[in-house]
C-alpha cells in the first residue's frame, strides 16, 4: 500500500515506512508541519495493532482497546483527527482476577500489581506468598541505580509469585513484554522514584497511592470530559482511530 499525501504542500518530502498507528501518527505530524508525505505499508490495511472487528456479532477491539488518558499524546491525536467527541471513560471501575477456579475482585491496594501489604492480595496468593510480602519491610534496601527490571526487583523483595500472578499479567499485557525484563523506570516511573526514597517496596507502594489520592484530575482527563480516568476508549472502538 502506497498512500501519497502530496496535496498543495510546498515543504520537504518525507517518506514514512509503516502504516501502523506509529507511522500514521508520524505522517499526521509531518503533514501538520507542512511536509509532503508518502506513507509506505506492505500489508493490505492501515492501523497495525489497532483493529476493530466482531466476536459473536458484537463489535470489539481485536487489538488495543483503550488509550492511556493520563498522558496527553493519544488523547490529543484522537482530538486532532476529529474523534474528541467520541472519547469515553470506562463504563465500569471494577475488575476481577480468575484465580484457583474462581473470580476474585481485583485488589485495590496495589500499583500495577505490586501490593502495599499482604492483606491487599489475600485470597489471590498462597499463604507462603503473603508471608513473603510481609518480610519485605525487614529486608535491607535494594540498590536500584538508574533503572532496574521491575519483575526482577519485585521478585527479590516479595517473591516470584507476586510477579507471576499479578505484575506479569498486568504489565506484560500493557507493554507486550516480559515483566522480568521491563524497565521499572519506564513502565512505572512513580513507583521507581518512590522505591529510591523508601527503605522497602511496600512503603514505596503506599507512598505512590497516597500521592495519587492528593493529585487532582489531570488536565487531559478534564479537558476531554473523562473525569481524570486513567484510561479512555473511543465510541466504535479504538480500532477506528486509524480510519
Secondary structure as the mmCIF struct_conf table of DSSP 4:
data_model
#
loop_
_struct_conf.conf_type_id
_struct_conf.id
_struct_conf.beg_label_comp_id
_struct_conf.beg_label_asym_id
_struct_conf.beg_label_seq_id
_struct_conf.end_label_comp_id
_struct_conf.end_label_asym_id
_struct_conf.end_label_seq_id
STRN STRN1 UNK A 2 UNK A 5
TURN_TY1_P TURN_TY1_P1 UNK A 7 UNK A 8
BEND BEND1 UNK A 11 UNK A 11
STRN STRN2 UNK A 13 UNK A 17
STRN STRN3 UNK A 20 UNK A 20
HELX_RH_AL_P HELX_RH_AL_P1 UNK A 21 UNK A 32
TURN_TY1_P TURN_TY1_P2 UNK A 33 UNK A 34
STRN STRN4 UNK A 36 UNK A 40
BEND BEND2 UNK A 42 UNK A 46
STRN STRN5 UNK A 47 UNK A 47
TURN_TY1_P TURN_TY1_P3 UNK A 48 UNK A 49
STRN STRN6 UNK A 52 UNK A 55
TURN_TY1_P TURN_TY1_P4 UNK A 56 UNK A 57
STRN STRN7 UNK A 58 UNK A 61
BEND BEND3 UNK A 62 UNK A 63
STRN STRN8 UNK A 67 UNK A 68
TURN_TY1_P TURN_TY1_P5 UNK A 69 UNK A 70
BEND BEND4 UNK A 71 UNK A 71
HELX_RH_AL_P HELX_RH_AL_P2 UNK A 72 UNK A 80
TURN_TY1_P TURN_TY1_P6 UNK A 81 UNK A 82
HELX_RH_3T_P HELX_RH_3T_P1 UNK A 84 UNK A 86
STRN STRN9 UNK A 87 UNK A 89
BEND BEND5 UNK A 91 UNK A 91
STRN STRN10 UNK A 96 UNK A 99
TURN_TY1_P TURN_TY1_P7 UNK A 100 UNK A 101
STRN STRN11 UNK A 102 UNK A 105
HELX_LH_PP_P HELX_LH_PP_P1 UNK A 106 UNK A 107
BEND BEND6 UNK A 108 UNK A 109
STRN STRN12 UNK A 110 UNK A 111
TURN_TY1_P TURN_TY1_P8 UNK A 112 UNK A 113
STRN STRN13 UNK A 114 UNK A 115
BEND BEND7 UNK A 116 UNK A 117
HELX_RH_3T_P HELX_RH_3T_P2 UNK A 118 UNK A 121
STRN STRN14 UNK A 122 UNK A 122
TURN_TY1_P TURN_TY1_P9 UNK A 123 UNK A 124
STRN STRN15 UNK A 125 UNK A 125
HELX_RH_AL_P HELX_RH_AL_P3 UNK A 127 UNK A 134
HELX_RH_3T_P HELX_RH_3T_P3 UNK A 135 UNK A 138
BEND BEND8 UNK A 139 UNK A 139
HELX_LH_PP_P HELX_LH_PP_P2 UNK A 140 UNK A 143
TURN_TY1_P TURN_TY1_P10 UNK A 145 UNK A 146
STRN STRN16 UNK A 149 UNK A 149
HELX_RH_AL_P HELX_RH_AL_P4 UNK A 150 UNK A 158
HELX_RH_AL_P HELX_RH_AL_P5 UNK A 160 UNK A 162
HELX_RH_PI_P HELX_RH_PI_P1 UNK A 163 UNK A 172
HELX_RH_AL_P HELX_RH_AL_P6 UNK A 173 UNK A 175
TURN_TY1_P TURN_TY1_P11 UNK A 176 UNK A 176
BEND BEND9 UNK A 177 UNK A 177
TURN_TY1_P TURN_TY1_P12 UNK A 179 UNK A 181
BEND BEND10 UNK A 182 UNK A 182
STRN STRN17 UNK A 183 UNK A 183
HELX_RH_AL_P HELX_RH_AL_P7 UNK A 184 UNK A 187
BEND BEND11 UNK A 188 UNK A 188
HELX_RH_AL_P HELX_RH_AL_P8 UNK A 189 UNK A 197
BEND BEND12 UNK A 198 UNK A 200
HELX_RH_AL_P HELX_RH_AL_P9 UNK A 201 UNK A 214
BEND BEND13 UNK A 215 UNK A 215
HELX_LH_PP_P HELX_LH_PP_P3 UNK A 216 UNK A 218
HELX_RH_AL_P HELX_RH_AL_P10 UNK A 219 UNK A 223
TURN_TY1_P TURN_TY1_P13 UNK A 224 UNK A 225
TURN_TY1_P TURN_TY1_P14 UNK A 227 UNK A 228
BEND BEND14 UNK A 230 UNK A 230
STRN STRN18 UNK A 231 UNK A 234
TURN_TY1_P TURN_TY1_P15 UNK A 235 UNK A 236
HELX_RH_3T_P HELX_RH_3T_P4 UNK A 238 UNK A 240
TURN_TY1_P TURN_TY1_P16 UNK A 241 UNK A 242
#
